[in-house]
Amino acid sequence: MLVPKTNIKVCSECGHHHENGRLCGNCYKKVEIETNEIKERIQEKLANTAIDKDVVVLYEGEKVPDQPNEFWKGKRIIEMKKERPQWFSKNLLQKSTQQPSTSTAVKPTDLA
């Protein structure tokens, strides 16, 4: 017997429908395409060399951020020949500064 789904919602970014608690398929596809373009650009620039250093992706119109020279030592810069998409935040590329939690308490989720 077919049961209607009641957990469908509209994506606030693109307007497509998706299940509550899951990523919007349309938005995910945009991220996947952008990620593949970055991978291809890295492959073009670095070819068969080992990626043993951090890679920094800069889009057109962006300049190398004002960081001390020590910050840029050993980093590889990949330049994308287009503007950064509005949804692709620069913060996604930064390493987390949050320290790992030492707490053993588990918080409940999905409470009614």
C-alpha positions as CSV (number, residue, x, y, z in Angstrom):
1,M,0.0,0.0,0.0
2,L,1.3,3.5,-0.9
3,V,1.7,5.8,2.0
4,P,1.9,9.6,1.3
5,K,5.1,11.3,2.6
6,T,4.5,14.1,5.0
7,N,8.1,15.1,5.5
8,I,8.6,17.0,2.2
9,K,9.7,20.6,2.3
10,V,10.7,23.3,-0.2
11,C,14.4,24.3,-0.4
12,S,14.9,27.9,0.7
13,E,17.7,28.4,-1.8
14,C,16.3,27.0,-5.1
15,G,12.7,26.2,-4.5
16,H,12.9,22.4,-5.3
17,H,11.3,19.9,-3.0
18,H,13.2,17.4,-0.8
19,E,12.8,15.3,2.3
20,N,13.2,17.0,5.6
21,G,16.6,16.3,7.2
22,R,18.2,15.6,3.8
23,L,20.2,17.8,1.4
24,C,18.3,19.3,-1.6
25,G,19.2,17.2,-4.6
26,N,19.3,20.3,-6.9
27,C,21.6,22.3,-4.6
28,Y,23.8,19.2,-4.1
29,K,24.2,18.9,-7.9
30,K,25.5,22.5,-8.1
31,V,28.1,21.7,-5.3
32,E,29.1,18.5,-7.1
33,I,29.7,20.3,-10.4
34,E,31.8,23.1,-8.7
35,T,33.8,20.5,-6.8
36,N,34.5,18.6,-10.0
37,E,35.7,21.8,-11.7
38,I,38.1,22.4,-8.8
39,K,39.4,18.8,-9.0
40,E,40.0,19.2,-12.8
41,R,41.9,22.5,-12.3
42,I,44.0,20.9,-9.6
43,Q,44.7,17.9,-11.9
44,E,45.7,20.3,-14.7
45,K,48.1,22.4,-12.5
46,L,49.6,19.7,-10.3
47,A,49.4,16.8,-12.8
48,N,51.1,13.7,-11.3
49,T,52.9,15.4,-8.4
50,A,52.0,14.4,-4.9
51,I,49.6,16.8,-3.1
52,D,51.5,16.8,0.1
53,K,50.9,20.5,0.8
54,D,47.8,22.6,1.4
55,V,46.0,23.8,-1.7
56,V,44.4,27.2,-1.7
57,V,41.6,27.9,-4.3
58,L,41.3,31.5,-5.5
59,Y,38.6,32.7,-7.9
60,E,38.8,35.5,-10.4
61,G,38.9,38.9,-8.8
62,E,40.2,37.5,-5.5
63,K,43.6,38.5,-4.4
64,V,46.0,36.6,-2.1
65,P,44.7,37.5,1.3
66,D,46.9,39.7,3.6
67,Q,48.7,36.9,5.4
68,P,52.3,36.8,6.6
69,N,54.8,35.1,4.3
70,E,55.1,32.2,6.7
71,F,51.4,31.4,6.0
72,W,52.0,31.0,2.2
73,K,55.2,28.9,2.5
74,G,54.6,25.5,1.0
75,K,51.0,26.2,-0.1
76,R,49.9,25.7,-3.7
77,I,47.5,28.2,-5.2
78,I,44.9,27.1,-7.7
79,E,43.3,29.9,-9.6
80,M,39.8,29.4,-11.0
81,K,39.0,31.4,-14.2
82,K,35.6,32.5,-13.1
83,E,33.9,34.3,-10.2
84,R,33.2,32.5,-6.9
85,P,29.6,31.3,-6.8
86,Q,27.6,33.2,-4.1
87,W,26.7,30.0,-2.3
88,F,30.4,28.9,-2.1
89,S,31.7,30.5,1.0
90,K,35.4,31.1,1.6
91,N,35.0,29.7,5.1
92,L,34.3,26.3,3.7
93,L,38.0,26.1,2.7
94,Q,39.4,27.1,6.1
95,K,40.5,24.5,8.6
96,S,38.4,24.3,11.8
97,T,39.8,26.2,14.8
98,Q,37.4,24.5,17.2
99,Q,39.1,22.1,19.6
100,P,37.7,18.6,19.8
101,S,35.2,18.1,22.6
102,T,36.2,16.1,25.6
103,S,32.6,15.8,26.8
104,T,31.1,12.3,27.0
105,A,27.5,13.5,27.5
106,V,25.2,12.7,24.6
107,K,22.5,15.2,23.8
108,P,19.1,13.8,22.6
109,T,17.9,14.8,19.1
110,D,14.6,14.7,17.3
111,L,12.5,15.3,20.4
112,A,8.9,16.0,19.7
